[in-house]
Every structure is written in C-alpha cells, then in structure tokens.
Amino acid sequence: MATRTLGKAVKALLAPALALGATVGLASAPAQAAVWNTCDQWGNTTLNGYILYNNIWGSGAGSQCVWANSGTNWGVWANHPDTGGIKSYPNSKKIINKPISSISSLTSSYNVTVPSAGAYNTSYDIWDTDYDHEIMLWVNHNGAVGPLGTSQGTVTLGGHTWNVYKGDNGANQVYSFLRTSDSTSGTVNILPILKWIKDTKGWIGNETIGDVQFGYEITSSNGGLDFRTDNLTVSSS
C-alpha cells in the first residue's frame, strides 16, 4: 500500500519558491510537446487557465519529464525505481477558491492513456485552501498501490460507484474514493461528492475548495513509462 505523507501538501504550498529546483533527469520529452516541456523537479507553468506541475516530491525518485500542448492535453514520461512509496504526482490544476455552499456546479471530464505496467493511480486531488482536507478520486490504478485509511463502505455519487476510505496522514485528513471499475475516460460530477462528505457524513465543514488537480500518483515506472492526458476539462460555477 502506498504511504501518503505531509510532503505533497508542503510541496504544493512551496511550489513557486521551489520552481528554481534542479533538473532530476536527462530524459527528453516526446516530440508532441509543442508548447512546453520540462524535466525540472518542480517545473510548472500556466496554460489556458490550468497550472501544470511536474511535482516529483517523494523520496527515492528517478527521472521524470512533463510535456504539454495545453493545460488540458499533456503527458508525462517517468522512470521511477520499483520500490515502495509515492515518487511523484504530475498534474494539471484548476483553481476554484469557493466555499462548498457557494458552488452551484463542479464537473470534470477526462480521457487518458496509461501503461499496463508500473504502480500508480490516476486521480483527482481536491484540496481546501488551508490544506487540512484532501479528497482523492481514483479513476484507475495499477500495481501495488492502495489508499490511506480504513474502509467506509461503498457509495454511488457523481455518476459512479466508489469504495470510500478515510484516513489521516499526520498533516491532513484524506478521503479517498476509488471507482469500483477502472476507467480511462468519463465525466465526474464532483459537487455531490463534496456535499456528501460535508452534509451526509459531517467530515468537513463549509470548506473553501482551493483547487482541483488531476494527474498520476506514481509509485514505480521502472524502465520509463508514458502517461498521457488526451483531454481534461474542469468546469465550475
């Protein structure tokens, strides 16, 4: 089971300062990187309203490069060793900055191409502005990975059925929703999930949702594997 730590939240907060970090590998981005690419550990940019972030935050990581044609069409080449522990979470982020009660709609569609090898999950990572609460929506996963916490049963929300887990990594609460059937494309209605956590379960208050991230939480990708986001949209009002 993959272990979650304070590292990702801290790195997310410090990203602007850490953007000057050293390059972690010499692997080149693929030819389709017509607009932007980086192999820098904390490399990031903003494209058409989305913030792209290479985000190699875990210990024992190897090389990783991210490329993008836009904020919604991008990919990752990663060569992380076959060891335990999450190495990275390359992602594209949409900033929301609204309390849950003020959000009238929050939906996302995704279409990805992921490898059949390695250990990873493809997931949304949704944070409140204080980074006290982390809501993960796993749409697919492969290899020896698993959510933090204990099972809270199964629920159907946002157009899908999820196995729910609740845990604490020592820095923030983590609520993980794992689709009962893996998918590489689909649409998720995120708002009913937030309202279920807030109103039905009472696990959070009227938190201000800071951002919705979508990407690949990679534990291992030995030899080099490609992860491609063919299309991503996050829409809110």
VOMARGU-50842 format. One record per residue (C-alpha): x, y negated, z. Coordinates in steps of 0.001 Angstrom, whole numbers, padded with zeros to 6 digits, always signed. Layout:
N
XYZ;...
// end
This chain:
237
+000000+000000+000000;+001348-003410-000892;+002016-005685+002042;+000903-009318+001965;+002911-011995+003797;+002972-015719+004505;+005374-016114+001586;+002812-016644-001182;+000878-019331+000674;+004028-021198+001650;+005436-020987-001870;+002145-022283-003270;+002334-025299-000973;+006001-025972-001724;+005827-025340-005470;+006550-028933-006584;+009719-029102-004475;+010841-025623-005461;+010400-026213-009181;+014106-027036-009319;+014994-023481-008224;+017477-021305-010066;+016723-019094-013016;+016288-015491-011867;+016930-013670-015117;+018176-013946-018672;+015300-012123-020346;+013761-014147-023147;+010110-014990-023520;+008264-013496-026507;+008007-015254-029823;+004386-016250-029255;+005496-018769-026608;+004895-021656-028979;+004151-024293-026345;+006022-023447-023126;+008105-020724-021532;+010342-020353-018509;+012325-017725-016640;+012781-020057-013663;+011741-018580-010329;+009320-021403-009530;+008819-022653-013102;+005467-024374-013610;+003651-026687-015981;+000171-028063-016668;-001614-027260-019916;-005158-028375-020787;-006313-028584-017164;-004645-025391-015890;-001435-025128-013868;+000821-022248-014924;+003269-020886-012348;+005928-018171-012697;+005910-017678-008897;+008487-014985-008096;+008041-015066-004323;+008709-011565-002947;+011981-010081-001781;+013924-007655-003992;+012563-009138-007221;+014160-008689-010620;+013733-010817-013744;+010507-012412-014922;+009569-014883-017666;+006247-016516-018444;+005149-017974-021792;+002057-019935-022774;+000228-021130-025823;-002213-022891-023476;-003419-022707-019898;-005865-020011-020948;-003641-017973-023307;-000374-016908-021725;+001645-013913-020672;+004447-012509-018557;+007420-010222-019120;+008583-008760-015807;+011317-006309-014874;+010981-005674-011136;+012507-002596-009469;+010454+000413-008473;+010394-000480-004782;+007643-001398-002364;+006443-004906-001629;+004925-007528-003895;+007522-009279-006027;+005534-011983-007794;+002178-013457-008679;+002467-015278-012026;-000797-017129-012506;-002858-019840-014092;-004674-022105-011651;-007740-024318-011901;-008205-026914-009157;-011732-027155-007698;-011485-029221-004463;-015136-028941-003427;-016836-027612-000292;-018741-024406-000981;-022079-026121-000295;-021284-028744-002952;-020515-026235-005695;-023509-025613-007950;-021730-023117-010211;-018336-021405-010381;-017733-018769-013036;-014796-017290-014876;-014242-015084-017901;-011072-013105-018569;-009591-010911-021280;-006228-009299-020554;-003839-006705-021927;-001967-004861-019175;+000557-001988-019157;-000246+001620-018261;+002968+001839-016194;+004180-000041-013138;+002444-001034-009927;+000320-004186-009987;-003144-005671-009741;-004845-008191-011992;-006689-010542-009705;-008241-013856-008888;-006708-015518-005829;-009008-018157-004365;-007815-020460-001572;-009331-023065+000685;-007444-026364+000842;-005952-025548+004269;-004701-022135+003114;-006473-020484+006062;-008561-018167+003896;-007590-016133+000836;-010214-014451-001321;-008895-011915-003820;-010966-010402-006625;-009174-007421-008171;-010476-006690-011668;-007979-003879-012328;-004945-002255-010741;-002348+000428-011399;+000164+002398-009382;+000885+002366-005658;-000891-000819-004632;-003700-001460-002199;-005489-004265-000337;-004699-005569+003119;-007087-004802+005964;-009938-002434+006637;-012880-001398+004515;-016068-003433+004875;-018143-001285+002547;-019398-001896-000961;-021394-004831-002284;-022784-005899-005661;-022205-009604-006292;-021377-011887-009185;-022293-009292-011797;-020073-006481-010459;-019823-003926-007661;-016871-004291-005291;-015172-002386-002496;-014555-005020+000188;-011616-005237+002613;-010941-007739+005389;-007547-008362+006967;-005115-010834+008496;-001512-011231+007312;-000455-013313+010314;-000852-016610+008480;-004342-016473+006983;-007414-014321+006639;-007581-012189+003498;-010823-010947+001921;-010240-008529-000940;-012877-007423-003430;-011840-004501-005652;-014017-003711-008648;-015279-000153-008409;-014475+000245-012120;-011351-001344-013577;-011875-003784-016434;-009649-005737-018803;-012373-008186-019815;-015504-009621-018314;-017201-012523-016558;-017355-013059-012804;-019863-015328-011085;-017652-016390-008188;-020077-018611-006259;-022331-015780-004938;-019199-014092-003561;-018195-017245-001686;-021735-017675-000339;-021863-014027+000776;-018623-014466+002747;-019894-017733+004235;-023633-017205+004753;-024200-013444+004937;-021037-012380+006775;-020137-015621+008553;-016413-015013+007990;-015794-018604+006890;-017481-021958+007313;-018190-024531+004649;-014598-024424+003443;-013342-026694+000690;-012234-024444-002148;-008907-025799-003325;-008123-023745-006386;-008955-020622-008333;-005892-018718-009514;-005847-015814-011947;-002830-013636-012579;-000846-010484-011931;+000353-009444-008481;+003321-007304-009463;+004958-004776-007139;+007075-002954-009743;+007615-003090-013501;+010877-001226-013902;+012435-001471-017364;+010381-004518-018326;+006608-004665-018877;+004323-007137-020625;+001170-008643-019112;-000922-010792-021423;-003834-013098-020707;-005563-013215-024069;-008224-015584-022784;-009194-017154-019467;-011804-019755-018568;-012717-021113-015147;-015780-023364-015124;-017298-025218-012172;-019792-027930-011395;
// end
